[in-house]
Amino acid sequence: MDLLEIENLLKKAIDKGQDTLNLSNRNMTILPSNIHKLEKVKKLLLNDNRLVMPPSEVTELVQLEELTLDNNNFTMIPSEISKLQQLTFFSACQNPLNVLTPEIGRLISLTNLWLVECQFINIPDEIGNLSSLQTLSLRGNKLSAIPSKFGDLKKLRWCCLADNLLDSLPPECSNLVSLVHLDLNRNQFSLIPECLSDLPELVSLHVKGNQISTLSDDTLLALSKLTKFDLRDNGILHKPDHWKGLDYILVGKTGLDGLTDDDISDELDLREHLRTPRIPDSDESDDDDDEYDSNDDNDDDGTESDGTVVEGDISENERKLVQQCIENCDKHLKFVSSNGTF
């Protein structure tokens, strides 16, 4: 789709006063010049394009509540993003950002933040200012440390720090009083961070693929509220005799006895998110092309023929899975608490 067609699409959206616009998978290299006129838009999808320049024009859309920039070539997030005070959902995964602007901390309405595989080597202290944040993924970056201000995220419930270079967490993380699920898979931990013992709501802890070879009874007792504790692919290959019956603890290696990691994972193990619908290869049959042809599914205004906005099946489903994960963990915690099995 060329730029003129996209600008015409935007003109229609502006004239209709649409509050949702899907411009994903449009092969765009620059943003249309009239995008700043989308004064009523609340949800904007720009994922899976070839955009390079920082999306400064988007920061003028002050009514935005959801913004998705995944799978582009952005090298920075403009500091003007702080203007988006209504923003509750922001995702900029799979962009070579390298640095996260401190202005991100001014998005005080933000509840969901997805920054997967952005090549970050550190995170600014200002992330602790996100007082409404509930869901955070920083998976697949190059983080070797987490700032102490991270502990100020008092409403954070679901957090993924997997696939980084972490070997410790700051003591201030003991202040994450709402945290239900924490994913530290495939880092460099040799011990379970002591601060995790003080988290009153934590029921799901994943530390698979680290360097943990021992686990003291004191640590295990401090984490007795857990309903899932994944220690696989560490140095603990078998459960000690006094761990027998503790089925919520997973040890050993993944892939044994014909089981793959996916066979025994659940909705808490969210490895990827915001993937777009599959595009068929050019040599597939006409029948397959008909089934997946985006031109058949999408009208020029970025909606389906019945007027439903096309967002990509997986992105919406995975957001629902995060919410389901939190709800399930809440149920587990209430059950454990009511039965006194601490």
C-alpha positions in Angstrom: 0.0 0.0 0.0 1.6 3.3 -1.1 1.6 6.5 1.0 -1.2 8.1 -0.9 -3.5 5.2 -0.2 -2.7 5.3 3.5 -3.3 9.1 3.6 -6.7 8.5 2.0 -7.4 5.9 4.6 -6.5 8.3 7.3 -8.7 11.0 5.8 -11.7 8.6 6.0 -10.8 7.9 9.6 -10.6 11.6 10.4 -13.8 12.4 8.7 -15.6 9.6 10.5 -14.1 10.5 13.9 -12.9 6.9 14.4 -11.6 6.1 17.9 -9.6 3.0 16.7 -7.3 2.7 13.7 -5.3 -0.3 12.5 -2.3 0.6 10.3 -0.3 -2.6 10.9 1.3 -4.6 8.1 1.1 -1.6 5.6 4.8 -1.7 4.6 5.1 2.0 5.7 8.5 3.6 6.0 7.3 7.0 7.1 4.1 8.1 8.9 1.5 9.9 6.9 1.6 13.7 7.2 -2.0 13.9 8.4 -1.8 11.4 11.2 -1.7 14.3 13.8 -5.3 15.1 12.7 -6.7 11.9 14.3 -7.9 13.9 17.3 -10.5 11.4 18.5 -8.4 8.2 18.1 -7.9 6.2 21.3 -6.4 3.1 19.9 -3.7 3.1 17.3 -1.8 0.1 15.8 1.3 0.8 13.8 3.0 -2.6 14.3 4.8 -4.6 11.6 5.8 -1.9 9.3 9.2 -0.5 8.4 9.1 2.8 10.3 12.4 4.3 11.3 11.9 7.9 12.4 10.7 8.4 16.0 6.9 8.7 15.9 6.8 12.3 17.2 3.6 13.0 15.3 1.8 10.4 17.3 2.5 12.2 20.5 0.1 14.9 19.4 -2.8 12.4 19.7 -3.5 13.3 23.4 -6.6 11.1 23.5 -4.7 7.9 22.9 -5.2 5.1 25.4 -3.5 2.2 23.5 -0.5 2.5 21.2 1.3 -0.5 19.5 4.6 0.1 17.7 5.9 -3.5 17.6 8.2 -4.9 14.9 9.4 -1.7 13.3 12.9 -0.1 13.0 12.5 2.6 15.6 15.8 3.5 17.4 14.2 5.8 20.0 11.0 6.7 21.7 10.5 10.4 21.5 10.6 12.3 24.9 7.3 13.9 23.8 5.6 10.6 24.6 5.0 12.2 28.0 2.1 14.2 26.4 0.0 11.0 26.2 -1.4 11.2 29.7 -4.4 9.0 28.9 -2.2 6.1 27.6 -2.9 2.9 29.5 -1.3 0.3 27.1 2.0 0.8 25.3 4.0 -1.8 23.3 7.1 -1.2 21.3 8.5 -4.7 21.2 11.2 -5.8 18.6 12.6 -2.4 17.9 16.3 -1.6 18.2 15.7 1.1 20.8 18.9 0.6 22.9 17.8 3.3 25.4 14.5 3.9 27.1 13.7 7.6 27.6 13.2 8.7 31.2 10.1 10.5 30.0 8.4 7.1 30.0 8.0 7.6 33.8 5.5 10.4 33.2 2.9 8.1 31.8 1.0 7.9 35.1 -2.1 6.2 33.6 -0.1 3.4 32.1 -1.2 -0.1 33.2 0.4 -2.3 30.6 4.0 -1.9 29.2 5.6 -4.3 26.7 9.2 -3.7 25.7 10.4 -7.1 24.6 13.6 -7.5 22.6 14.5 -3.8 22.4 18.3 -4.2 23.1 18.1 -2.3 26.4 21.2 -2.5 28.6 19.6 -0.6 31.5 16.3 0.9 32.6 15.9 4.4 33.9 15.0 5.1 37.5 11.9 6.9 36.3 10.2 3.6 35.6 9.4 3.6 39.3 7.1 6.5 38.7 4.6 4.4 36.8 2.3 4.2 39.8 -0.6 2.5 37.9 1.5 -0.2 36.1 0.1 -3.7 36.5 1.7 -5.7 33.7 5.3 -5.3 32.5 7.5 -7.4 30.1 11.2 -6.6 29.5 12.0 -10.0 28.1 14.9 -10.6 25.8 16.9 -7.5 26.5 20.5 -7.1 27.8 19.8 -6.0 31.3 22.4 -6.8 33.9 20.7 -4.8 36.7 17.3 -3.5 37.7 17.1 0.0 39.4 16.2 0.2 43.0 13.2 2.4 42.0 11.7 -0.7 40.5 10.4 -1.4 44.0 8.1 1.6 43.8 5.8 -0.3 41.4 3.3 -1.0 44.1 0.5 -2.1 41.7 2.6 -4.4 39.5 1.0 -7.8 39.3 2.6 -9.6 36.3 6.3 -9.1 35.4 8.5 -10.9 32.9 12.3 -10.2 33.1 13.3 -13.5 31.3 16.2 -13.7 28.8 18.4 -11.0 30.3 21.7 -11.0 32.1 20.5 -10.6 35.7 22.2 -12.3 38.6 20.4 -10.3 41.4 17.5 -8.1 42.2 17.6 -5.0 44.4 16.4 -5.4 48.0 13.7 -2.7 47.2 11.9 -5.4 45.1 10.5 -6.6 48.4 8.1 -3.6 48.1 6.3 -5.1 45.1 3.4 -5.9 47.4 0.9 -6.7 44.6 3.2 -9.0 42.5 1.5 -12.3 41.7 3.7 -13.7 38.8 7.4 -13.2 38.2 9.4 -14.7 35.3 13.2 -14.7 35.7 13.8 -17.5 33.3 17.1 -17.8 31.5 19.2 -15.2 33.4 22.3 -15.7 35.5 20.9 -16.2 39.0 22.8 -18.6 41.3 20.5 -18.0 44.2 16.8 -17.1 44.6 16.8 -13.4 45.4 16.1 -12.9 49.1 13.7 -10.0 48.5 11.2 -12.4 46.9 10.6 -14.0 50.3 8.8 -10.9 51.5 6.2 -10.7 48.7 2.8 -11.4 50.2 0.9 -12.0 46.9 3.6 -13.9 44.9 2.2 -17.4 43.9 4.0 -18.0 40.6 7.8 -17.9 40.3 9.8 -19.0 37.2 13.6 -19.3 37.4 14.1 -21.9 34.7 17.5 -21.9 32.9 19.6 -20.2 35.5 22.6 -21.4 37.6 20.9 -22.4 40.8 22.3 -25.6 42.2 21.0 -25.5 45.8 17.9 -24.3 47.6 17.9 -24.0 51.3 15.0 -25.2 53.4 14.6 -21.7 54.8 14.2 -20.2 51.4 11.7 -22.9 50.5 9.7 -22.2 53.7 9.7 -18.5 52.9 8.3 -19.2 49.5 5.7 -21.7 50.7 2.8 -19.6 49.3 3.8 -20.5 45.8 1.5 -22.6 43.7 4.1 -22.8 40.9 7.8 -22.8 41.3 9.7 -23.6 38.1 13.4 -24.6 38.8 13.9 -26.7 35.7 17.2 -26.4 33.7 19.2 -25.5 36.7 21.6 -27.6 38.8 18.8 -29.3 40.8 18.0 -32.5 38.9 16.0 -34.4 41.5 13.8 -33.4 44.4 15.2 -34.2 47.9 13.2 -36.8 49.8 11.6 -34.1 52.0 10.3 -32.3 48.9 8.2 -35.3 47.9 4.6 -34.3 47.5 5.5 -30.7 46.7 4.1 -31.0 43.2 4.1 -27.3 42.6 8.0 -27.4 42.4 9.4 -28.4 39.0 13.0 -29.6 38.8 15.1 -31.5 36.3 15.4 -30.9 32.6 12.8 -29.8 30.1 12.1 -32.1 27.2 12.6 -35.4 29.2 10.4 -38.4 28.5 9.0 -36.9 25.4 7.6 -33.9 27.1 8.4 -30.5 25.6 8.4 -27.4 27.6 5.0 -26.4 26.1 3.5 -29.7 27.3 3.7 -28.7 30.9 3.6 -24.9 30.7 0.4 -23.0 31.3 -1.0 -19.6 30.7 1.6 -18.1 33.1 4.4 -18.8 30.6 3.8 -16.1 28.1 6.8 -16.3 25.8 5.7 -14.0 23.0 3.0 -11.4 22.5 1.4 -9.2 19.9 2.2 -11.5 17.0 0.3 -10.6 13.8 -1.8 -13.0 11.6 0.2 -15.4 9.5 1.0 -14.3 5.9 1.1 -17.2 3.4 4.1 -17.9 1.3 3.8 -17.0 -2.4 4.0 -20.7 -3.4 1.0 -21.8 -1.3 -2.2 -22.9 -3.0 -4.9 -20.5 -4.0 -7.2 -22.0 -1.3 -4.6 -21.2 1.4 -4.2 -17.7 0.0 -8.0 -17.2 0.2 -8.0 -18.2 3.8 -5.3 -15.8 4.9 -5.5 -13.0 2.3 -5.4 -9.8 4.3 -7.1 -8.0 1.4 -10.1 -10.2 1.8 -10.2 -9.7 5.6 -9.5 -5.9 5.7 -11.4 -3.1 4.1 -9.5 0.1 3.2 -10.5 1.7 6.5 -8.6 -0.8 8.6 -11.6 -2.7 9.7 -13.2 -6.0 8.8 -16.2 -6.1 6.5 -18.5 -6.2 9.5 -16.9 -3.1 11.0 -14.8 -5.0 13.6 -11.3 -3.6 14.0 -8.6 -6.1 13.0 -5.9 -6.2 15.7 -4.2 -9.6 15.1 -5.6 -12.6 16.9 -2.7 -13.3 19.1 -2.2 -9.8 20.6 -5.7 -9.7 22.0 -5.7 -13.3 23.2 -2.4 -12.9 25.0 -3.6 -9.8 26.8 -6.6 -11.8 27.9 -4.2 -14.5 29.0 -2.4 -12.1 31.2 -5.6 -11.1 32.9 -6.6 -14.7 33.2 -3.3 -15.5 34.7 -3.8 -12.8 37.4 -7.3 -14.0 38.1 -6.2 -17.6 38.4 -3.3 -16.6 40.8 -5.8 -14.7 42.9 -7.9 -17.8 43.2 -4.9 -19.9 44.2 -3.9 -17.4 46.8 -7.3 -17.2 48.4 -7.5 -21.0 48.5 -4.1 -21.4 50.1 -4.8 -18.6 52.6 -8.2 -20.1 53.6 -6.8 -23.5 54.1 -3.8 -22.3 56.1 -1.3 -24.2 54.0 1.6 -21.9 54.3 
